[in-house]
Amino acid sequence: MAIPKSLVAADIMSRDLLTAKAHWSLQTLIEFFIKHKITGAPVLSDKQELIGVVSLSDLLKFDAITAHTPSENPMAQYYYSSLDGASIDELGIKESNPHLSHLVSEIMTPAIISTPSSTPVTELAAILCDKAIHRIFITDGKRLCGVVSTLDILKHLSELTQPECELC
């Protein structure tokens, strides 16, 4: 059975959004993903504006880099520069956990793909395939109001194809 043409993003989107903050450490992000059993989230600024998206793929790409140094992180550079000449090696930071010394803002994807809540689900599916992404943010104006993931579309498709149960 095909998706009805009248079905739109608002009909299937997830409204209770879990969001990440740009200033979180990667360790905080990992703990957030594990706690909520998710693989990605929209990233909000301190002003609650949608500024990007971060996913497990971004973390895996970061971890694929064999060596990380505090100098990669502009915020870390700023703080370390005020340590009166002590080197990072002298402070014992060189071998630190890179998940603690790097921020979500460094690995997130700032390009946001969003559509209005009135977008037909068939169009959402086409965008997901065309862009090779797993989620589209649903906005009304500049306000983030939901997300549609590939799982949301698959779940809806499975509900459409379930045979009617005479006993139910």
Secondary structure, DSSP 8 states (H G I E B T S, - for coil): ----TT-BHHHH-B-S---EETTSBHHHHHHHHHHHT-SEEEEE-TTS-EEEEEEHHHHHHHHHSS---GGGSHHHHHHHTTSTT--HHHHT-TTS-HHHHSBHHHHSB----EEETTSBHHHHHHHHHHHT-SEEEEEETTEEEEEEEHHHHHHHHHHHHS---TT-
